[in-house]
């Protein structure tokens, strides 16, 4: 509710005449508000976002400051956004000082494989073939080349209105966190999926629905659309139904929850597929709808429950006979 953490940065940067940066010294002050909240985790995240360029020699001192303002909290890539913004501001400052295009300065300060391993020692850099940031960057510059020419022509004849285009790179350290999911099939054939991830506009629940339909579609008739046959609803889980749901973050919440739902659906498919094949053999046209399949499962479960209850009723009598 408090919004992003404001930051104030005082920096000095060393660079050559061609725009290559050789050193960076920066002091970053983070306004945390009156409470701690997420603020201690801002320091490593901000540093990771700032290290997206090859600074050569880098010295960053980050201070977490308590103020009399409202408390700040995590808000979509907390710390990474601030660090990336600081880095791009410095690059624009260097480009403006030298009179160079900012994209040229950025290109000359992108990480190589060796510098990426030096700045991100705990991350995996897949060698020359696996490190694709320079190739993606050059491809983006080629895509906007025509747009840049049009902008240059427009700005040369327009005195009051100016246009511009900007492309910036981003280096984000992705973490894979464990996720949990529970898939329940009710007697009417409806499906309820519970996942630990929170829907905050990234489409997590929509992706979970798609993953659920994709796996369970093999239980639906071949001539029907599974998306219409399956009524899937995703609900927000709590700590009673899913005590270890994990956190929604690090750009892997959607993928992790989809994988958890997929594995849960595969267990259901393994249990329901033998009954589906059996009913198809007994059916005259080999057609078994989704609702018929679920009703058969419920009927079998009811029969098993009745038999179990019947056995429990006779257990005291059997025990008394054995004692005699």
Secondary structure as UniProt FT lines:
FT   STRAND          7..15
FT   TURN            17..18
FT   STRAND          21..33
FT   TURN            37..38
FT   HELIX           39..41
FT   HELIX           42..50
FT   TURN            51..52
FT   STRAND          57..66
FT   TURN            78..79
FT   HELIX           80..98
FT   HELIX           102..108
FT   HELIX           113..119
FT   TURN            121..122
FT   HELIX           127..130
FT   HELIX           133..143
FT   HELIX           145..157
FT   STRAND          181..185
FT   TURN            187..188
FT   STRAND          191..195
FT   HELIX           204..216
FT   HELIX           217..219
FT   TURN            222..223
FT   HELIX           226..229
FT   STRAND          232..236
FT   TURN            239..241
FT   TURN            243..244
FT   TURN            250..251
FT   HELIX           253..282
FT   HELIX           290..323
//
